[in-house]
Amino acid sequence: NLFMQILRSPRLMVTALEEMNRLGILGRYLPEFGRVMGQMQYDLFHIYTVDAHTIEVLRNMRRLFLGNSKDLYPLASSIIHELPKLEILYIAGLFHDLGKGTGKNHSLEGAKKVEEFCKKHGLNSDETALASWLVSNHLLMSTTSQKEDLSDPNIINQFAIVTGNVTKLHYLYCLTVADITATNPSL
């Protein structure tokens, strides 16, 4: 209950998680987070370790919500206020890369871990399914937009089928903006 209160807190959520991380509490409370502490990401984009990137994603989500990123990301800064349960976005942001370093598909591994978390923390089956879907599909929008032909109606149709509804699209958009902007400030 206390951890969910932190995620639902209107103020200082990221600060609390940063302090928990600094003190080693976050990695003890969430062993999957502890496993990625200090883990480097070897690609052309990420300049942060997995744990630092994850905290940065959450910070970006808060900036969107508080309007601090309105000039850079006006659509996401608006859409985030339409999300039915903001903590679902935060949970997805927290778990989206926690499957890294397992030697398996990190999105699917993270989705399994987020399901366990949601069940232990009293989220209902719809909330759990949404968090799991977000983690397993957190690369869908960026991959589609960067690697596919967006003028092809079949690509757009397939994306729409996978997304399913506007609510999931809104969650995914906010997660994608927060994730991409947490890889490297100069990108």
Disulfide bonds with the S-S distance in Angstrom:
none
